[in-house]
Amino acid sequence: MATELTMPKMGFDMTEGKLAQWLKKVGDPVRKGEAVAEIETDKVNIEVESPVDGVLRGTFLESGATVPVGTLIGVIGKADETIDLSSLRAKAGGAAASSASQASASVSAEAISTLPVATKTNGRVKASPLARRMAREAGLNIAELAGSGPGGRIVKRDIDAALAAGRARPVAEALAPRVAAPAMLGPAVLKPESVPLTKLRQTIARRMTASKAPVPHFYVTREIDMAAAMDLRARLNALVGDDGQISVNDMIVKAAALALTRFPNLNASFTDTAIQRQGAVNIGIAVALDEGLITVVVKDADRKPLAHIARESSDIVIRARSGKSRSDELQGSTFTVSNLGMFDVESFVAIINPPEAAILAVGSVMDVPVVKGGQIVPGKRMKATLSADHRVTDGAEAARFMQLVTQNLEEPLRLVL
């Protein structure tokens, strides 16, 4: 039986998506879980995976086309299966035939060299987020590349072709500005300029306004003794070696997930008629990209061992930063952890990620003097602030939740039981 591929919904407020490119051609065999297409959303580029084993029998959308969520874009079936492609194409809304899609999705390095230099809009080179990230990591000057995408847009295959042609700088040279930047002895020279909003920045602006304006936030801050947690982390990491290292954030995710099972109002959403408590604890992790923030999700974090959370969160964060997130990794969060500890931030407050009811903002683990038994001794402390929706919960409940998160981290064996 044929399986239809549709434009996926990745986020509760997503209404449409753009096909960046097909990763398979019509007639190619595909396996369940294998990427067949790349979708560009307001946030990142997502690889659409095949839900079944089979053959890509038809594609009904050209690269660069934008369609509503749920629109039919392709079909997978058996090689000898009879499929009415004409009817499916009509169902898809008359999108271009698969032959045209295949032609635009197969450009050689030699052909790319004959294309015009990348098109600019308002002084900005037209390129997909994935292409920009790949170019930056490879040390390519994206403004010098040719774009084979719609309107001269630079896409992944253009970067691949440039790398195949040997146009990347050596890795050491590409990373040098980041690793060995000269000392800044004076102020930088600023110039007035108008920077166009990226789609991700527009989405962040829209969602944060939709959250901060109508949602009555309140905040609860705790200082947590992290000495025992840091000692346990060091011992666990010595056992696992380089594979599956546990981060402080992994411990925070687990501590919050366990606490949420005791405080379901904080693992909920507000509706006009009810407080909708969620049936799973899915922890969103805020990830900083050059274009802005996105949230990746660790599903069922309360049920997973700490080592499992460490491996999974590392994998999904790496994929997010390389522009290869999977659709299920970007949706379904019920509570979010935002950690700025790696930037030596002592504390901050975060804006709730709708439709969630709360978000936990975490700062650095800091070496500080503390008083114990009337003596000043070295200590390790971390500040965490809960932002909560006052329509869903109240200060006392939020304080008890933070108390339990603190206990989970100050007695870290709770995290591995």
N, C-alpha and C positions, 0 to 999 in steps of 0.2 A: 504494500500500500504506500502511495506517495506521501511524503511529508513536506508540508509547506513551510517555507521560511518567511517570517514577517519582520517588519521593522520593530525591534524590541523596545520596551518601555524601561528605561533605566533611570529611575527616580520618580517620585510621586508627581512632580510638576512638569515632567517631560511630555511634550505633545507631538514632537516631530524629530526626525533625525535625518542626517545626510549620509548617503553611501560614499565613503571615501574611495574604496576600490574593492573589486572582487579579488580574493586571494586564490580562488580556484576557477578554472575554465569549465564551460559546459562539456560534459563527457569525462571529466576527471573523477576518479574514485575518491571518496571521502570516508573517514572513519568517525565514529561517534566521539565527540569532544574535540575534533580537529577544526581549526579556524577556516571558515570559507569566505568571510567578508569582513571588511573593516568599516565600522560606522563612526561618523564624527558627531558628537553631541555637543551641547553647550559647555561641557566640562572637559572631556578627554576623548580620545579615540578608543573605541572598543572593538575587540575581535568577536564576531558572531560565530559561535561554534555549532557544528552539526549535531543535532540531537540523535542521529541514527547513523548506522553504516549504510553506504549506498553509493550512488553516482549523482553528481550534480547534473540534473537533466534540463534545467532551464533557469535563466535569469531574466527578470522583468524590470530592471532598473539600471540606468546608466550611472557611471561614476560621476559624482558631483550633484546628483539629483537629490532633492529634499522631499520627503513624503511624511504623512502623519503616522504616528505610532499605530501598529497593527496592520499596515499596508503590506500586501503580499509582494515579496521581492524576488523569490526564487523557489525552486522545488527540487527535492532529493527523492530518488526512487531507485528501483532495481534497473540494471542495464537493459533488460529485456521486457520491462514493464510498459504497458500501454498507458500513456498519459496524454490527456487532451490539453496540449500546451496552448492552443489558441484560446480556449475557454479561460485558462488560468491567466493568460496575458490580458484578456479583456477584464477579468476580475481585478487584476492589478492596476487597472486604470489606463491601459494603453501605453505603458512604459515602453521604452525602446527595446527592440529585439535583442536576443542574447548575442547575436553575431556582432552587433555594434558595440555591445558592452565588452566582448572579448577583445575586439580590435583596440579599444582605448585602454585596455588593462594590460597590454603586452607591448612594451616599448623597450627597445634594446639600448644599450649604452651608446652605440654609434648613432642611433636615431636621435637620442636626447641631445647629442652634441650639436645637431643642426637646428634645434628649437631656439626660439628667441630667449633672451635673458629674462630671468624671473620678472613677472609683472609686479608693479608696485601700486598700492592704493594709499593715498594720503601719505606718501613717503615710506610706507611700510611694505616690505616684501610679502607677497601673498604665498603663504605656506601653511600646511596643516600643523597642528601642535606636535604630532609625532615626528614629522619631518624636521621641525625646528630643534626638537630635543636630540634627535639622531645627529644632526649637523653640529650642534654644540658639543656633544660628547666626542665626535670624531675630529673636531678642530676644523670643520669646513666653514668657509665664509658663504653663508646661504645666499647673499646678494649676488654672488658670482655664478650661481647655478641656473640652469634652465629648468623651467617648469613644464611638465607634460600633463598636468591636471587641467580641469576646466578653467578657462580664462588665464592660462599660464601659471596656475597655482602649483607650487612645489609640493610633491607628495613623496611617500616612502620610496617608491621605485626610483625616483630621481636621485635620492641620497644613495640608494644601493648602487646605482649606475656610477655615480661619482666616486664611490669607494672602490668599485671594481676597476675604475680607470686610474686609481692611485692618486686621487687629488687631495686626500686627507693629509694634514700635517702629522708629524710624529707625535705619539701620545704625550711624551714629556713636554714637547713644545706647546701642544694644545692645552695642557694643564698648567703650564708655567705661570700664567697670569693669576691663577687661583692660589697656587701653592707658594709662590715667592713674589708676591706683590710688593713694590717698593714702599718704604715708610711714607705715610702721609703727614708731611710737616706743616702744611697749610691748608686753607679751605679750597675745595674744588670750585671750578668756575661754572656757575649755573647759567643757563640760558632759558628764556621763556619759550615754551613749546606746548603744543596740544597733542596729547598722546591718545589715539583712538582706543576706545574700549574694546577689549577682546570679548568674545562670547562668554568665556568663563567669568570675566570680571562683571559683565552685565548680569549674569545669572546670580553671582554672589550678591551684587547690589540689590537685585529684586528680592531674593530670598531673605536677606538680612533685614531689609525694610519690612517685609511681610512678617518677620519674627519680632523685631524689636518694637515696632510701633504698636501692634495690637496685643502682644503677649506681655502680661505683667510679670517681669522678671524680679526675682529677689535672690540674694546671694548669702552663702554660708561658707566660711573659711576655717580650715583646721591646719594646725602645724603637726606634722607626723614625724615620729622618731623612726628613722630609716636604718639605724645601725644594724639591727638584726636582719632586716631584709637584704641589705647590701652584703652582709656576711654569708647568708644563705645563697644569694645569687653567685658569689664568687666560688663557693663550694660546688654548686650545681654545674657551673660552667667549666670547672676543672674536670668534671666527670664526662661532659659531653664533648669537650674539645671545640674545634672551630665549627663543627657541624651542629647547628641548632642552638647557638648561644642565646641565653635568656637576657632580655633587656629589662631595665627598670620599668619601661612602659608595659611590657608583657605582664609584669607582676601587678601593675596598677589595673590593667584590663581585667585580670582574673579577680583581684580584690573587689572591684566595682561590680563585676558580674555576679559574684557570690552574694554581695550585699543586696543587689536588685531582686534576688529571689525572695528576700525577706521584706522588701518594700516595693510591691508591685505598682504603686501609684507613680513611682519614678521611672517605671518601665512601661509607660502608657502614653496615650495621646488624648487631647481634648477634642470633643465634638460638641455640636449644639445641643445634643440630647443626653450625652453620657460621657464618662471617662472610660476610654477603651484601653483596658489592660491587655498587654501583648502576651501571647502564649509561649514566646521564646525570648531569650536574652541574647540579642545580637548587638555587639559593641562596635560602634563606628570609631575609626581612628582617623583623626584629621591629618592629612598629608600636604605639605607645602610644595607646590610646583612653582616654576617661574611665572606662570600665568595666574596663579592664585591657589586657593585651597580646594581640595576635594576630600571626600570621606570614603575610605574603604572599610569593609565590614567583616568582622570575625563572627560567624554564625555560631549560636549555641555555646557562647564562651563560658557559661557557668558549668557546662558538662565536659568540657575538654580539659585534659591535663595541661599543666603549665608549659611543658616542653612542646606539646602540640600547638598551643597558641603561639609560642615563640617561632616555630617553623612556618606556620601559616601566615602570621602577620608579616614576617620578613619577606615571604614570597609575594604577597599581594601588594606590599609597599613598593618592592622592586618593580613589579609589573606596572603599577600606577605611574611611577617616575619614568618608565621607558615607553609609556603610552600603549601598553598591551594589556590593560585591565580586562577582565571578563565581566559581562553584564551583571552576573549575580554577586560580584564582589563590590558593587557600587550601590546596591539598593537593599532595603530591608532592615536598616539599623533601627534599634529601639532606644538607644542611649549612646552618647558620644563622649570620647575622651580626647581632649586637646592638650598636647604636651609641648611646652616650649623650653623644657629643661635643657636641651642641647644648646640653647642660645644663652645660657647663664641668666635666665629670667627667674627672679625670686618668686613672683606671683603675678597673676593677672586674672581678669574675669572674661568669660567667653559668652557669645550670644547663642541662644538655644537654636538647634538645627531642626526646624519644623518638619514633620508634625510631632517630634519628640517632646517630652515634658521636661528634660533636664540635660545638662552637659557638665562634665567635670574638667576644669582647667588646672593643669599641673605645672609647677615650676621645677627648678633644679634641686637636686639633693646637695645640700651645702654643708661644708664643715664649719661648725659654729661652736662657741663656748656655751655650755649649758651648766645649770646648777643641779648637782646630785648630792644628797646627804650633806648639804651645806657647803660643798666644795665645787669650785669651777673646774669642769673637766671637758675634754673634747667631745663633740657630739655630731651626729649627722641628722639634719632636719630637712623636711620638704613641706612646702605649703601647697595645699590643694583647695580650690574654691568651686563649690557647686552653684551653678545658675539653674534656677528652677522656675517653672510656670506656676504662679500663685493661683491659677484657676484649678489646678490639678492637685497641688499639695500645699502644705503650710510649713512655717519655719521649724516647728518642733519635730515634724516628721523628717524634714530635710536634715536637721541636726542629728537625729538618731541614725539616719542613713550614713552620714559622714563619720559618726562615731564607730559604726560597724566597719566601714572601709578602713578607718584608722586601726582598728583591732586586727583586721586581716593582714595589714602590712607590718604592724608592730609585733605580731605573733605569726610570722610568715609560714610556719608549718601548716597553717590553715589552708594555704594555697596549694599544697601538694597532697593533702589528704584525699 
